[in-house]
Amino acid sequence: DPARFTLHFEAEGRVTLRLDCNRGSGTWQATPTADSSGSLVFGPIAATRALCAAPHLDERLIRDLAYVRGYLIRDGKLFLTLMADGGIYEWHPQRQ
């Protein structure tokens, strides 16, 4: 369920996360290189360690956030790119 995975970027460089049954927080820093893209890095993420139901996507996502190096906003979606062509995470806006 995609609604169980959320990112909330705060203006002062903090990020809060919902990662399945876990919660997390940390820091972020972005440097725009164009209107809708640029470099992005996350600082250390502190997260709860509850055992979520399989598959354990929360553990992979927490690990991969350390390797995010860029972002792109296209068609209302946020794409987070991992270093060394390690992959791309696609995030959709949360419904109000």
C-alpha positions as CSV (number, residue, x, y, z in Angstrom):
1,D,0.0,0.0,0.0
2,P,1.8,3.2,-1.2
3,A,0.0,5.3,1.5
4,R,2.1,3.5,4.1
5,F,5.2,5.2,2.7
6,T,5.4,8.9,2.9
7,L,8.0,11.7,2.9
8,H,7.3,15.2,4.3
9,F,10.0,17.7,3.5
10,E,10.1,20.7,5.8
11,A,11.5,24.1,4.7
12,E,14.2,24.2,7.4
13,G,15.9,21.0,6.1
14,R,14.1,18.4,8.2
15,V,12.3,15.4,6.7
16,T,9.8,13.1,8.4
17,L,8.9,9.7,7.0
18,R,6.4,7.0,7.3
19,L,7.9,3.7,6.3
20,D,5.2,1.0,6.5
21,C,4.8,0.4,10.2
22,N,7.9,2.5,11.2
23,R,8.4,6.3,11.5
24,G,11.6,8.2,10.9
25,S,13.1,11.7,10.7
26,G,16.3,13.2,9.5
27,T,17.7,16.0,7.5
28,W,17.9,16.8,3.8
29,Q,19.7,19.3,1.6
30,A,18.9,20.1,-2.1
31,T,20.7,22.2,-4.7
32,P,18.5,22.9,-7.6
33,T,20.2,22.7,-11.1
34,A,17.0,23.4,-13.0
35,D,13.4,24.4,-12.3
36,S,12.4,20.8,-11.4
37,S,15.6,18.9,-10.7
38,G,18.9,19.0,-8.8
39,S,21.1,17.3,-6.3
40,L,19.6,15.9,-3.1
41,V,21.2,14.3,-0.1
42,F,19.7,13.0,3.1
43,G,21.6,13.2,6.4
44,P,21.3,10.4,9.0
45,I,17.8,9.0,9.3
46,A,16.6,7.9,12.8
47,A,13.8,5.4,12.5
48,T,11.8,3.1,14.7
49,R,12.6,-0.6,14.3
50,A,9.2,-2.3,14.5
51,L,9.0,-5.6,12.6
52,C,6.6,-4.8,9.7
53,A,4.8,-7.5,7.7
54,A,6.7,-8.9,4.7
55,P,8.0,-7.8,2.4
56,H,10.3,-5.6,4.4
57,L,10.5,-2.6,2.1
58,D,10.9,-0.2,5.0
59,E,14.4,-1.6,5.8
60,R,15.5,-1.3,2.1
61,L,14.2,2.3,1.8
62,I,15.9,3.4,5.0
63,R,19.2,2.0,3.7
64,D,18.8,3.4,0.2
65,L,18.0,7.0,1.4
66,A,21.8,7.3,2.2
67,Y,22.5,6.8,-1.5
68,V,20.0,9.3,-2.9
69,R,21.9,11.9,-5.0
70,G,19.3,13.7,-7.1
71,Y,15.7,14.5,-7.6
72,L,13.3,15.3,-10.5
73,I,9.8,16.5,-10.3
74,R,7.8,15.5,-13.4
75,D,4.0,15.2,-13.9
76,G,3.4,15.9,-10.2
77,K,5.6,13.0,-9.1
78,L,8.9,13.1,-7.2
79,F,11.7,10.9,-8.5
80,L,14.7,10.2,-6.2
81,T,17.8,8.9,-8.0
82,L,20.4,6.7,-6.3
83,M,24.1,7.1,-6.9
84,A,25.9,5.0,-9.5
85,D,22.7,4.2,-11.4
86,G,21.5,2.3,-8.3
87,G,17.9,2.9,-9.1
88,I,15.0,5.4,-8.9
89,Y,12.3,5.7,-6.4
90,E,9.0,7.2,-7.6
91,W,6.8,9.1,-5.1
92,H,3.2,10.3,-5.8
93,P,1.6,13.2,-4.0
94,Q,-0.5,12.2,-1.0
95,R,-4.3,12.5,-1.5
96,Q,-5.9,15.1,0.8
